[in-house]
């Protein structure tokens, strides 16, 4: 499962060698979303900055035209509004296409400037512009496009091509300039900056893919841990670096067991038996979780549960008893489901009318912590309390009951539960001379 997830991730993290984008559109969208979160503030500042520049640029052109109003001057308020409209674009669209949107607006303004120069050639002359100045302007423009502009590799290439295309008529007017000036003004910065842009874009996507891989692996491992150890224990293990030292805790231990389990499953195929048990365990786990119990182990058809570890729990004795009552209700619901889908034929054909459960509960002091070898550990509880709870579960056979608990549980019950309980009898536990009272509810 883990290998399959990693294989799928590697396929989705492939980067196209020509466009320098992720081949997987979902991965590309994630990358652009992260990139947008980084460039959002600088780009917003640039939008406002250019809008202000347009005000001064329009005023300067107005003066160059001798203070005479021309219809073309209306382009400046138009572009101011156009740039500021960037803030009204839906956030999701900006995340995916912010570079294309900004590039389109910037190129549009550039062509507007070209249009002015074509219609009013005197603007260039009065502004002190000379064609030779273009050789020093182009490297600066390339630096802006390839380094400051937060566009992708392909977007930057397209913008550069469009800009250089519009400069061709002006460059053709350049005369008497040494070939070395041309080389260092055009091909050298263009090649170096294009190569650098490609490496930066490819590198940033590779780093992003690695970070996503690490995050997804951590999430996958954490989900796996929670499936095996539960939410509370997993969080505690991660917080303590996997080392859970033994603690002396006062807890309540609950054992459950299915009656006549061997008879029920002896004629089932392994697949059917596994499906039956998993359905039963899933339903019981939901109940146990609702009452803040922690499942320590599944032993065949038995479940071992602790209330009060690894995290402290108030009134864990009452929680355990209420949980056991709810588990019996849930088992009744399951019996109805098994009757409807005819799973019950596996036991009804053997004279067993329905699935029943035995539950034993005891409270006391235990040692709770990691148990096992250096290579394999399991969180568990040890102590006499555990043994007594297991024996109480077996006592249900003697008293023909479903829930049995100790006198320690009985004295800790709330009034409602206390009034519902009654003394079943007494049992003698191994290693003890005094009999132990057994209660049921």
N, C-alpha and C positions, 0 to 999 in steps of 0.2 A: 504493500500500500504506500509506504513511504517512498520506495524507489519509483513507483508510478507517478506520484506527485512531483518528485524531483525531475523526472523525465519530461513531464508536461510543462514544468516551469522552464526548463532549458529551451524547449521548443518555442515557448512564448517570449523568451528573452533574447531571441536572435535579432541582430541588428543588420539591416540592409546595407551592403557595402557601398551602394551608389547614393542612396538618399540619406543615409546615416540616421534612419528612423527605425524604431522597433517594427518588425514585420507583423507582430500581433497588434491590432488596433487598440485593444483594451489596455495593453501595457503602455502603448504610446500615449493614450489618453491619461493614464495614471501619471506618467512622467511629465506631461504638459501641465497637469494639475499641480504637481509639486513645484515645477518651475515657475508657474504663475504665482504661487504663494511667495516665492523668493523675489520676483521682479515686480510684483504688484505695486509696491510703494514707489520704487524708482521710476517705473513707467508712468505712473500717475503724475509724479512730479514733472517728468519730461513733457507730458501732454499739456500741463498748465504752463510750463516754461515756454513751449513753442507758441501757445495761444497768446502769451504776452509779447513774444518776439514778433508775431504777425502784426500786432498793433503798431509797433515801432517801424516795422518794415513797410507797412501800408502808408504810414505818415511820411516816411522817407521818400517813397515813390511819388507820393502826392506833391512833395516839394520839388522833386526832379522834373515833374511835369509842369512846373511853373505855377503851382497852386491851382491848376485847372482840373476840374472834376472830370474824370473819364469813367465810363460805365464799367470798365474792367476793375476799377477800384472796389467795386462791390464784392469782388472775389475774396477780399481780406476778411470782412465780417462773416462771409460764408464759411471760410476755412476755420475761423475761430470757433464758430458754432459746431462745425463738423468734428473738430478735434475734441471739443468739450462733450459732444454727444457720446464719446467713448464711455463715459461714466454711466450712461443710461443703457448700455448694452447688457443683456442678461449675463450673470456671472458664469453660468455653465458654458456659454458660448465663448466668453473671454478666456476661460481656462483652456479650451481646446484650440482656439484660433487667434489668440492675442497678437502673435507675431505677424500673421497675415493681415489682420485688421489694421495694426499700426503701420505696416509697410505700405498698404494700399493708400492710407491717408497721406503718408509722407511722400510717396511717389506722385500722388495727385497734386499735391502742393508744388512739387518740383516742376511738373508739366505746366502748371499755372504760371510759374516764373518764366519758363521757356516761352510760353505764349506771349507774355509781356514783352520779352526781349525781341520777339519776332515783330510784334505790332509797333513797339516803340524802341527802335535800336539805340536812340539817344540815351536811354536809361543806363546802358552799359558804359557808354563813353562818359557821361556826366558823373557816374559813380566811380570813375577812376579805374575801371576794369580794363585789363589788357589781356589778349589771348595767352601770352606767355605765363600769366599768373595761374593759368589752369594747371600747369605742370606741378606747381607747389600745392594747389588745392586738392588735386585728385588723391594723393597719398593720405591726406587728412580725412577726406571723405571715406576712403577705404577703411581707415582705422575706426571711424565711427560705425560703419556698417558691420564690420566683422568682429569688433570687440565690444563697443558700447551698446549696439542694437541687440536686443535679446532674442533675435530670430534664430530659427533652425538653419541648418547648413544650406538646404535647397532654397529657402526663402532669401537668405543672404546672397546667394549666387544670382538669383533672379533680379534682386534689387540692384546689384552691382552692374549687371548686364544692361539694365534699362538706363541707369545713370550714364554709363560710358557711351551708350548708343546716342544719347542726347548731346553728349559733349563732342561728338565727331566733327560737326560743322565748325565749332570753335577751335578744336585742335588742328584742323586743316589750315587755320590762319597763322599758326605758330611758325615763325621763320628764324633762321640763323641760330638755332639752339643745337648744341653739341649732342651727339648720339647718346652719350653717357647720361645726360639729363633725362632723355626719353626712357632709357632703360631703368633708371632708379625712380622715375615718376610713375611708370605704368607696370611693366611685366614683373619686376622684382617685388614690389610690395603686394601686387596682386597674387603672385604665386605663393609667397611666404604666408600672407594672411589667409589665403584659401586653405593651405596645408594646415595652418594652426587652427583654423576654425573647424576643420574636419576632425582633427585630433581631440580638440576640446569637446565637441559634440559627442564623438564616439566614447570618449573617456567618461563624460558625465552620465551617459546612458549605461555604460558598463558598471559604474559605481552605483547607479540607481538600481540596476538589476541585482547587484550583490546585496544591497541593503534590503531590497524586497525579499530576496532569497533567505536572508538571515531572519527577517521578521516572520516570514511565512513558516520557516522551519521551527522557530521558537513557538509560534502559535500552534503549529501542528503537534509539537512535542508537549506543549501545555495541555492541549485538548486530550492527547493520549494519556497523559498523567492523570487528568481529571476523570477519565473513563475508568482507570484502574484504581485510583485512590480516593476519588471524590474531591469536591471543590475545597472544603476546609483543610483537609490534610495536604492537598497539593500546594495550596497557598502557604501553609506552614512550612512544608518541606523546602519550597523555593526561598522563603524568607530566611530559613536557617541553613541554607546550603546543603540540604539533604540529610543533615545530621540531627536526628531527633533523640536527644538523650532521654533515658528512662526517668519517668516522673511518678511519684506516689500520688495517686488521685482517688478521690471518693466518687465512684461512678455507679451507674446501673447497667448490668449486663442482661441482654435478652437473647434467648436461643429459640429458634423456630425449627420445626421439623414436620414433614408431610407424613400423614398416617398411611400405612400400607404402600409405601413408595415402590418397593421392589415388585409387588404384585401389579401395580399400575403400569410400570415401564417394561416389564419383562417381555411383553409381546410387541413393544414399539421398536421400530428401526432406530438406529442411533440418531438419524437426522430428525425424526419425529420427536424423540425423547429430548433432544437438544432444543428444538423449537418450543416444545411444551414448557421446559424448565425456564428458558429465557423469557417467555411470556409471563410466567409466574413471578420470576425474579424482578422483571421490569415493573410490574404492578406493585409488588411489595416495596421496591426501592422508592417509588414515588411517595408511598405512605410514610416510610421511615424518614425520608428527607423532610416531609412536611412537619414532622415532630422533632426535627433537629437531631435525629439519630445518625450514627456513623457506622456503616457496615464494615466490619473487620474482615470477614471471610465468608465465602460460600463453600460449604463442605458437602458435596453431593447435592442433596435437596435441602440441606440445613442452611440457616443464615445465622451468623453471629453478629450481634449489634451492640454497640456501646453508646450510652447516653452520658455526656459529661466529659468526653475526651474525643479528639485532641483539644477541643476548646471547652471551657467551663460552661455549664448549663444549669440554670436554676430549676428547681423542682423536677430534676431528671427522673425521680421515681414515678411521679404522676405522668410525665411525658411518656415514659415507657409503657405504663398501663393503658393510657389513652391510645397510644400507637398500636398496641396489641388488639384492642377492640376494633380499631379502624381496619386493621389487617384482616380480621375475620369478616368484616363487612365487604372488603374488597375481594376476598376469596369467594364469597357468595355471588358477587357479580361475575367473577371469572367462571364459576360453575355454570351460570346461565349462558355465558358466551360459549363455553365448551359444549353445552347441550345443543345450542343453535348450530354450531359448525360440526357437530357430531364427533368431536374429539373425545367426548365422554364414553364412546363405545369401548375404548381400550380398558376402562375399569368397570363399566356397567355390565359388560359381558362376563365379568368375573364376580358379579354379585355386589359390587361396591356402588352405592347409589350416588355419592358425590365425594369430592376431594375434601378432606378435613385436615386441620392443622393443630399441632401441639405447640404451646408457647410456655417457656419457663423464664422467670424474672427474679433477679436478686440484686441487692445493692450492697456496696462495701468498698473496701480499699483494694486497689490493684496497682501493679507497676505497668505503666503505659509507655511505649516507645518502640524504637526499631529493634527487631528481633531477627536473627539469622546470621549468615556468614558474611565475610568481607565482600564476597562477590554477589550475594543476593540477600536483600533485606525485606522485611515485611513489618508494617506497623501493626502491633497487636497489644493485648493486655494479658498479664499472667497474675495468678494468685488464687487463693481459695474461693474468692467471690465468683470467679469464672466457673470453677468446678461445681459449686452449689447451683448456679443458674442452669448448667447443663443437666444436673440431677433433677432439678425441679421440672424441667421440660419432660423428662422421662416419667415423672410422678403422675402426669396426666393419665397414663395408662392405668395406674393403680386406682385412681379416683374417678375415672371416666369423665374427665373434664378437658377443656381446651386451653385454658389459661391457668397456670399455677404460679404463685409467687410466695416469697418468704414473709415471715413476721416483720422483718425490717422494712419491707415495702409496705406492708399493711399499716404499720404505725405512721408512715409518712404520707398516706393518702389524704386527699381533700375529703371534705364531708360527703360530697356526692358519691365519690368512688368508694369511700369507706362503707357507706350504707349499702352499697350494691354487693360488697364482698362478703364471703362467708368462709368459715373454717372447713376445709375438706378432710383434714385428718393430720396424721403425723407420719414422718419417715425417719429412719435412722441412717445418717450419712456415714460413709466409710471414714474411720478414724475418729468418730465422735461417739460418746456414750449417751449423751442426752439426745432425746428425739427432737426433730425439727418440725415445727408447725408449718402446714401448707395451706394456703388460702387460694380461693378461686373467685372469679367474677363473671 
